[in-house]
Amino acid sequence: MKFGRVDDPSSIDFSLPEIDQESQDFLKQIKNKESFQLYLGYPKWSKADLKGFYPRGTKDELPYYSSYFNALEFNGPFYRMPTKEQVIKWKNRTQENFKFCPKITNSISHYSRLINTDEKVLSFVDATVFFEENLGMAFLQMPENFRPKNIDRLEDFLTRFPKGYPLAVEVRHEEWFSDAQILNQLTEIYRKTKKTGIIVDTPGRRDLLKMPLTSPTAFIRFVSTNPILDKARLDAWVIRLKEWKNLGLQEVYFFIHQKIDQDTTFLSQQFAKDLNKALGCQLPVIEPRIPLIEPR
């Protein structure tokens, strides 16, 4: 994810904002506080994108990926509407507790911009429900020029969206976050329609961290910078996720956007270990380092 990247992140304040009172109050209302699940993954699974991850000779990457990560931010459906048959094939190649988080097709978000999209939404939902127990949470990402003047359109879309289908939403224009009244209005729409507001941790747009929690699920997209800064940033997220869990959060999807080459250490390695220790998770840990694939 190139969005929010900067050439020199060393001068940026990467501290996470304090947990807002509204989110604290919201979490306190959640029942079944003993239930907590955390899903960790990357946005891609191919050898070309995860260099150095797969053992030599690996021909089908997805089953192997799903043995070390329990979730995938699945961007493929954004570019092409999936079919039921494709979804079933993807599902059958993964581990039992693996979760797909499919990105809603760009014909809905970017080309139609949420106008007259009922039929397309139904096609997307009808196909992706065949992930069955492997369906995590789909996500809708609006283009950066989608502004608060269209908030009524967004509310209508979310109100009409099929009930019971898990959906997270990401808006990007600065005006959603710079005006407290607009952000409050957006938060209320998400909560009223039972949608999750996506939190993005990216260097050049620290305002996106202002998104309050709007459901029992947190959906975080983390954009890497460099190993030293990222270690401190992920340490802070371990603390924050533990705080949220203690307040009543039930579920987390955490996706790391990291450029990976042959010599890159996966950020998820230490992060998974720290989460297991601090939150009692049982995330797989890539250790020792998986043998490198043959250089291309």
Residue pairs with C-beta under 8 A, 6 or more apart in sequence:
1 43
1 202
1 221
1 223
1 257
3 144
3 172
3 200
3 202
3 205
3 223
4 200
4 202
4 203
4 204
4 205
4 208
4 223
5 202
5 203
5 204
5 223
6 12
6 203
6 204
9 203
9 225
9 226
9 229
10 229
12 203
12 204
12 206
13 206
14 203
14 206
14 229
14 232
14 233
14 236
15 236
16 201
16 209
16 236
16 237
16 240
17 209
17 210
19 240
19 243
19 244
19 247
20 212
22 187
22 212
23 212
23 213
24 247
26 191
26 212
26 213
26 214
27 213
27 244
27 247
27 248
27 249
28 247
28 248
29 248
30 216
30 248
30 249
30 250
32 250
33 248
33 250
35 250
36 245
36 249
36 250
36 251
36 279
37 250
37 251
37 252
38 241
38 251
38 252
38 254
38 275
38 279
38 281
38 283
39 70
39 71
39 99
39 136
39 251
39 252
39 253
39 254
40 69
40 70
40 71
40 254
40 255
40 256
40 268
40 271
40 272
40 275
40 283
41 69
41 70
41 71
41 72
41 73
41 254
41 255
41 256
41 268
42 49
42 50
42 69
42 72
42 73
42 255
42 256
42 257
42 258
42 268
43 72
43 73
43 74
43 75
43 255
43 257
44 50
44 75
45 61
45 62
45 65
45 72
46 61
47 53
47 54
47 58
47 61
47 293
49 260
50 61
50 65
50 260
51 260
51 261
51 262
51 264
51 292
51 293
52 260
52 261
52 262
52 263
52 264
52 289
52 290
52 292
52 293
53 65
53 68
53 260
53 266
53 286
53 290
53 293
54 61
54 64
54 290
54 293
55 64
55 290
55 291
55 293
56 291
56 292
56 293
56 294
58 64
58 293
60 93
62 90
62 93
62 94
63 93
63 94
63 95
65 72
66 72
66 93
66 94
66 95
66 98
67 95
67 284
68 284
68 286
69 98
69 268
69 284
70 95
70 97
70 98
70 99
70 283
70 284
71 98
71 99
71 100
71 101
71 136
71 253
71 255
72 98
72 99
72 100
72 101
73 101
73 103
73 139
73 221
73 253
73 255
74 100
74 101
74 102
74 103
75 103
76 82
76 102
76 103
77 102
77 103
77 104
77 105
77 124
77 128
78 103
78 104
78 105
78 106
78 141
79 105
79 106
80 105
81 105
81 107
81 120
81 123
81 124
81 127
82 102
82 124
82 127
82 128
83 127
84 126
84 127
84 130
86 127
87 127
87 128
87 130
87 131
88 130
90 100
90 131
91 100
91 130
91 131
91 132
91 134
94 100
94 134
96 133
98 134
99 134
99 135
99 136
99 137
99 253
100 128
100 131
100 134
100 135
100 136
101 136
101 137
101 138
101 139
101 168
101 219
101 253
101 255
102 124
102 128
102 131
102 135
102 138
102 139
103 138
103 139
103 140
103 141
104 121
104 124
104 138
104 139
104 140
104 141
105 120
105 124
107 120
108 114
108 117
108 120
108 121
108 124
108 140
109 140
109 141
109 142
109 143
110 142
110 143
112 120
113 142
113 143
113 146
113 150
113 153
114 142
114 150
114 153
114 154
114 156
114 157
115 153
117 157
118 160
121 160
121 161
121 162
122 162
124 138
125 162
125 165
128 135
128 138
129 135
129 165
135 166
136 166
136 253
137 166
137 167
137 168
137 196
137 217
137 219
137 253
138 165
138 166
138 167
138 168
139 167
139 168
139 169
139 170
139 198
139 219
140 167
140 168
140 169
140 170
141 170
141 172
141 198
142 154
142 169
142 170
142 171
142 172
143 172
144 172
144 173
145 173
146 154
146 171
146 172
146 173
147 173
147 175
147 176
148 173
148 175
148 176
148 179
148 182
148 186
151 182
151 185
151 186
151 189
154 169
154 171
154 186
154 189
155 189
155 193
158 167
158 169
158 189
158 190
158 193
158 195
159 193
161 167
161 193
161 195
166 196
166 217
167 195
167 196
168 195
168 196
168 197
168 198
168 217
168 219
168 253
169 190
169 195
169 196
169 197
169 198
170 197
170 198
170 200
170 221
171 186
172 205
172 208
174 207
175 182
176 182
176 183
176 186
177 183
177 207
177 208
177 210
177 211
178 207
183 210
183 211
183 212
186 197
187 197
187 211
187 212
187 214
189 195
190 196
190 197
190 214
190 215
191 214
191 215
194 215
195 214
195 215
196 214
196 215
196 217
196 218
196 219
197 211
197 212
197 213
197 214
197 219
198 211
198 219
198 220
198 221
199 208
199 209
199 211
199 218
199 219
199 220
199 221
200 208
200 209
200 211
200 220
200 221
200 223
201 208
201 209
201 220
201 221
201 222
201 223
201 233
201 237
202 208
202 221
202 222
202 223
203 223
203 225
213 244
213 249
216 248
216 249
216 250
216 251
217 249
217 250
217 251
217 252
217 253
218 241
218 244
218 249
218 251
218 252
218 253
219 252
219 253
220 237
220 252
220 253
220 254
220 255
221 255
221 257
222 233
222 234
222 237
222 254
222 255
222 256
222 257
223 257
224 230
224 256
224 257
224 258
224 259
224 267
225 233
227 265
227 267
230 258
230 267
231 270
234 267
234 270
234 271
234 274
235 274
237 254
237 271
238 271
238 274
238 275
238 278
238 279
239 278
241 249
241 252
241 254
241 275
241 278
241 279
242 278
242 279
244 252
245 279
256 267
256 268
256 271
258 264
258 266
258 267
260 266
262 292
262 295
265 289
266 286
268 286
269 285
269 286
269 287
272 281
272 283
272 284
272 285
272 286
273 285
273 287
275 281
275 283
276 282
276 283
276 285
